[in-house]
Amino acid sequence: MKKMLLLLMVILVYLQYRLWFGDGSLQDVWELHQEVEMQRLENIELRERNAALQAEVTDLQQGFDAIEEHAREDLGMVKEGETFYQVVE
């Protein structure tokens, strides 16, 4: 009987060790939950960025206003008949 009790205690200690420190331990599960949460937040940010880029692409495909704005801001272009003034501070 004592040998059986000792064997059960050894098995219990072994299982507790695996639960807390082995592969698939509670710490591993907690770290995986943290990684999943970080990835979920990154995915949300990327979805918002993709939506903004898609809106910009749609604007560029459908109208000349967005193209004109892009040309004026990024390329410094002016329309015919306009006068360009540069203010230097």
C-alpha positions in Angstrom: 0.0 0.0 0.0 2.8 2.4 0.8 4.5 1.7 -2.5 1.2 2.4 -4.3 0.8 5.7 -2.4 4.4 6.7 -3.1 3.9 5.9 -6.8 0.8 8.0 -6.9 2.6 10.9 -5.3 5.5 10.7 -7.8 3.0 10.7 -10.6 1.2 13.7 -9.1 4.5 15.6 -8.8 5.4 14.7 -12.3 2.1 15.9 -13.7 2.2 19.1 -11.7 5.7 19.8 -13.0 4.5 19.3 -16.6 1.4 21.5 -15.9 3.5 24.4 -14.7 6.9 24.0 -16.5 6.6 21.5 -19.4 5.5 21.8 -23.0 2.0 23.2 -23.2 2.3 24.5 -19.6 0.1 27.3 -18.3 2.9 29.8 -18.9 3.1 28.7 -22.6 -0.6 29.1 -22.9 -0.5 32.6 -21.3 2.3 33.6 -23.7 0.3 32.3 -26.7 -2.7 34.3 -25.5 -0.6 37.4 -25.3 0.8 36.8 -28.8 -2.7 36.3 -30.2 -3.9 39.6 -28.6 -0.9 41.5 -30.1 -1.6 40.0 -33.5 -5.3 40.9 -33.3 -4.4 44.5 -32.5 -1.9 44.6 -35.4 -4.6 43.1 -37.7 -7.0 45.9 -36.7 -4.5 48.6 -37.5 -3.6 46.9 -40.9 -7.3 46.7 -41.8 -7.8 50.4 -41.1 -4.7 51.2 -43.2 -6.0 49.0 -46.0 -9.4 50.7 -45.9 -7.7 54.1 -46.2 -5.5 53.0 -49.1 -8.5 51.4 -50.8 -10.5 54.7 -50.5 -7.5 56.6 -52.0 -7.3 54.2 -54.9 -11.0 54.5 -55.5 -10.7 58.3 -55.5 -7.8 58.2 -57.9 -9.7 55.8 -60.3 -13.0 57.7 -60.3 -12.3 61.4 -60.2 -9.9 64.0 -61.4 -10.1 66.0 -58.1 -7.9 63.5 -56.2 -5.4 63.4 -59.1 -5.3 67.1 -59.2 -4.8 67.4 -55.5 -2.0 64.8 -55.7 -0.3 66.7 -58.5 -0.5 70.0 -56.7 0.7 68.7 -53.2 3.3 66.1 -54.2 4.6 67.4 -57.5 4.1 71.1 -57.1 2.2 71.5 -60.3 -0.1 74.5 -61.1 -2.9 75.0 -63.6 -2.5 77.0 -66.8 -3.2 80.7 -66.0 -2.5 80.4 -62.3 0.3 82.3 -60.6 2.5 80.3 -58.2 3.6 82.1 -55.0 6.1 80.6 -52.6 6.2 82.0 -49.1 9.5 81.5 -47.3 9.5 82.0 -43.6 
